[in-house]
Amino acid sequence: MKDKIGNIKNNFLSVLDSVNNAQGYESLRVKYLGRKGLIQELYSQLKDAPPEERPALGKEINILRSFIESKTEQLKSRFSIKKVKQKEDITLPGRTPAVGRKHPLTLVLNDIKKYFIRLGFTVADGPDVETDFFNFSALNFPENHPARAMQDTLFISENIVLRTHTSPVQIRTMMNQPPPVRIIAPGRVYRRDTPDASHSPFFHQVEGLFVDRGVSFGDLRAVIQELAKYLFGADIHVRFRPSFFPFTEPSMEYDFNCIFCRGKGCKVCKYTGWVEISGAGMVHPNVFKAVGYDPEKYTGYAFGMGVDRMAMLRYNIDDIRLFFENDMRFLRQF
């Protein structure tokens, strides 16, 4: 059987150089590597060999098969297999090339940036992974404040968290820049939250900060009201409610009237007629002390807003989860 293996190899090499077209290549491949080819025949005859010789013979057959496969692959590359060219139907309509579009969150965020840049604000940025100091301590969060608890915050380690708001950017800016400061801080934020039509554990915020001499609560209300009109038109209504935040005093929350139900109540506004946007207030003196500002000389306001909820209102989207599902049927509408 060893002689047969050697003869097959020699015969293969003797005809290899004479193959000069695709048809000859295919005939050679079928003769040696086909289902009924010479290599398969060797495998079939292996059972007739003495048991003690079978391992060595099987190894030689495998080596021969690999050798022939390698040579035929090299041969194949020398010939192009001609395909039947189909006649083109020039009456078929053309294919319109796909055009990229901006995500609805990007569209709303760009408009928010334009509004504040016109007012003299600059855009600041910061890391998504924050220290406890920047995310909580410098913002006047007491050690036992409930916002530090696991049900709200995603902890990476004891002192490292995924930021729950973009307010740390305000702290970083104030620590590196003397007043006046006028910035907005857009970015992604993370919280332990159960997804539903109006909540997501991953969403987007824009927070703003204005610090200077003589900044008032009235300035803050005016900025929010004008932003609402800029984004949604003159008929939008804004509601301000007293609230509490550790980093502002006094504090408030503000809502926009629900565009979906026009105040009658629906699942988006939880049947209140209003959609909560975010909170705002005058910067707490303890925050100024943490960054080295004199609270006797300077005042300032800070505010935040959810970009996702702004986009829901603007485009009549009734489920925040649509922004993150990557459904092209939804995204192509923008």
Long-range contacts (C-beta under 8 A, 24 or more apart in sequence): 1-42, 1-45, 1-46, 1-49, 1-53, 1-57, 2-57, 2-60, 4-42, 5-42, 5-57, 5-60, 5-61, 5-64, 8-32, 8-38, 8-39, 8-42, 8-64, 9-64, 9-67, 9-68, 12-68, 12-71, 16-71, 16-75, 19-75, 21-79, 22-79, 22-80, 22-81, 22-82, 25-72, 25-75, 25-76, 25-78, 25-79, 28-72, 28-75, 29-72, 29-76, 32-68, 32-72, 33-65, 33-68, 33-69, 33-72, 39-64, 39-65, 39-68, 101-331, 101-332, 101-334, 102-334, 103-323, 103-331, 103-334, 104-311, 104-314, 104-315, 104-317, 104-323, 104-331, 104-334, 105-204, 105-307, 105-308, 105-311, 105-323, 107-311, 107-334, 108-231, 108-307, 108-310, 108-311, 108-314, 109-186, 109-204, 109-206, 109-307, 111-230, 111-231, 112-184, 112-186, 112-206, 112-227, 112-231, 112-305, 112-307, 112-310, 113-184, 113-186, 115-226, 115-227, 115-230, 115-231, 116-184, 116-208, 119-182, 119-223, 120-182, 121-182, 121-183, 121-184, 121-208, 121-210, 122-182, 122-183, 122-184, 123-183, 123-184, 123-185, 123-186, 124-169, 124-170, 124-172, 124-173, 124-183, 124-184, 124-185, 125-169, 125-185, 125-186, 125-187, 126-163, 126-166, 126-168, 126-169, 126-172, 126-185, 126-187, 127-163, 128-162, 128-163, 128-187, 128-188, 128-190, 129-156, 129-160, 129-161, 129-162, 129-163, 130-160, 130-161, 130-162, 130-163, 130-168, 131-159, 131-160, 131-161, 132-158, 132-159, 132-160, 132-161, 133-159, 134-168, 134-171, 134-172, 135-161, 135-163, 135-164, 135-165, 135-167, 135-168, 137-290, 138-168, 138-171, 138-287, 138-290, 138-291, 139-167, 139-168, 139-171, 139-246, 139-247, 139-287, 139-290, 140-246, 140-247, 140-284, 140-286, 140-287, 140-290, 141-246, 141-247, 142-246, 145-246, 150-192, 151-192, 152-191, 152-192, 153-191, 153-192, 154-190, 154-191, 154-192, 154-201, 162-189, 162-190, 163-187, 163-189, 163-190, 164-189, 164-190, 164-191, 165-189, 165-205, 165-207, 165-304, 166-205, 166-206, 166-207, 166-304, 167-207, 167-247, 167-302, 167-304, 169-207, 170-207, 170-209, 170-302, 171-287, 171-290, 171-291, 173-209, 174-209, 174-211, 174-288, 174-291, 174-292, 174-293, 175-291, 175-292, 179-211, 179-212, 179-213, 179-293, 179-298, 179-300, 180-210, 180-211, 180-212, 180-213, 181-209, 181-210, 181-211, 181-212, 181-300, 182-209, 182-210, 182-211, 182-212, 183-208, 183-209, 184-208, 184-209, 185-209, 186-307, 195-320, 195-321, 197-267, 197-268, 197-318, 197-319, 197-320, 197-321, 198-268, 198-270, 198-275, 198-309, 198-312, 198-320, 199-320, 200-308, 200-320, 200-321, 200-324, 202-324, 203-306, 203-307, 203-308, 203-320, 204-306, 204-307, 204-308, 205-278, 205-304, 205-305, 205-306, 205-307, 206-304, 206-305, 206-307, 207-302, 207-303, 207-304, 207-305, 208-302, 208-303, 208-304, 209-283, 209-300, 209-301, 209-302, 210-300, 210-301, 210-302, 211-283, 211-293, 211-298, 211-299, 211-300, 212-298, 212-299, 212-300, 213-297, 213-298, 213-299, 214-299, 215-282, 215-298, 215-299, 215-300, 215-301, 216-299, 217-250, 217-282, 217-301, 219-301, 220-280, 220-281, 220-282, 220-301, 220-303, 223-301, 223-303, 224-254, 224-280, 224-303, 227-305, 228-256, 231-310, 231-314, 232-256, 232-259, 232-313, 232-314, 239-274, 243-279, 243-281, 245-279, 245-281, 246-284, 247-281, 247-283, 247-284, 247-287, 247-302, 248-279, 248-280, 248-281, 248-282, 248-283, 248-284, 248-301, 248-302, 249-281, 249-282, 249-284, 249-285, 250-281, 250-282, 251-279, 251-280, 251-281, 251-282, 252-279, 252-280, 252-281, 253-278, 253-279, 253-280, 254-278, 254-279, 254-280, 256-313, 258-313, 259-313, 259-316, 260-316, 260-318, 266-318, 267-318, 268-312, 268-318, 275-309, 275-312, 275-313, 276-309, 277-305, 277-306, 277-309, 277-310, 278-303, 278-304, 278-305, 278-306, 279-303, 279-304, 280-304
